[in-house]
Amino acid sequence: MPSTALIKRDWQKQHVYMIQYPRCRTLPNLSPWSLKLETWLRIADIPFTNINNEFKKFSTKKQVPFVELNGRQIADSNVIIETLKQEFGKA
């Protein structure tokens, strides 16, 4: 059963749900951490879905961006990348 803190309650196994600030017209995201994480996900070819936080949803650590993977929440872009490297076997 997913945690009540999850944004995406009907998650798929081994699919990353990236919660970040709304996109703007000219850039994927104004946040350098969101931009770094989204770029890394694309380069690593990890399946992910962007979810708009509507400036209201934050991780349990009160950070954005954060991801949800297999029913758990991971915050901090550096921690996220290291966790996903291990989870998906990426170098």
C-alpha positions in Angstrom: 0.0 0.0 0.0 1.5 3.4 -1.0 2.3 6.0 1.7 -0.3 8.6 2.2 2.4 11.2 1.4 2.7 10.0 -2.2 1.5 12.3 -5.0 1.2 9.5 -7.5 -0.9 6.9 -5.7 -1.4 4.6 -8.7 2.3 4.2 -9.5 3.9 1.7 -11.9 6.9 -0.3 -10.8 10.3 0.9 -12.0 8.8 4.2 -13.3 10.0 7.5 -12.0 7.5 10.2 -11.2 9.4 13.6 -11.1 7.5 16.3 -9.2 8.8 19.7 -10.1 7.7 23.3 -10.6 5.5 24.2 -13.5 7.2 24.5 -16.9 7.6 27.8 -18.6 7.4 28.4 -22.4 11.1 28.9 -23.1 12.8 26.5 -20.7 12.0 23.0 -19.4 12.3 24.4 -15.9 13.7 27.5 -14.1 15.1 25.4 -11.2 18.7 24.3 -11.9 18.1 21.2 -9.8 15.0 20.2 -11.8 16.8 20.9 -15.0 19.8 18.8 -13.9 17.7 15.9 -12.7 15.5 15.9 -15.8 18.5 16.0 -18.1 20.1 13.1 -16.3 17.0 11.0 -16.5 16.9 11.6 -20.3 20.6 10.8 -20.7 20.3 7.6 -18.5 17.2 6.6 -20.5 15.1 6.0 -17.4 11.3 6.1 -17.9 9.8 9.0 -16.1 6.8 11.3 -16.0 6.8 14.9 -15.1 4.2 16.0 -12.5 3.5 19.7 -11.9 3.7 20.5 -8.2 1.4 23.6 -8.8 3.7 25.5 -6.3 1.9 23.6 -3.5 3.4 20.1 -3.3 6.7 19.4 -1.7 8.6 16.4 -0.5 8.5 15.3 3.1 11.9 17.2 3.4 10.1 20.3 1.9 12.2 20.2 -1.3 11.5 20.4 -5.0 12.3 18.5 -7.2 11.6 15.1 -5.8 10.7 11.8 -7.2 8.5 8.9 -6.4 9.7 5.4 -7.3 8.1 2.1 -6.4 5.9 3.7 -3.7 8.6 5.7 -1.9 9.6 9.3 -2.1 13.2 10.5 -2.7 14.3 14.1 -2.3 17.5 16.1 -3.2 18.7 15.8 -6.8 22.1 14.4 -5.8 20.5 11.7 -3.6 17.9 11.0 -6.3 20.6 10.5 -9.0 22.7 8.2 -6.8 19.6 6.2 -5.8 18.5 5.8 -9.4 22.0 4.8 -10.5 21.8 1.8 -8.1 18.1 1.0 -8.8 18.5 1.0 -12.6 22.2 -0.2 -12.8 23.5 3.0 -14.4 27.1 4.2 -14.1 
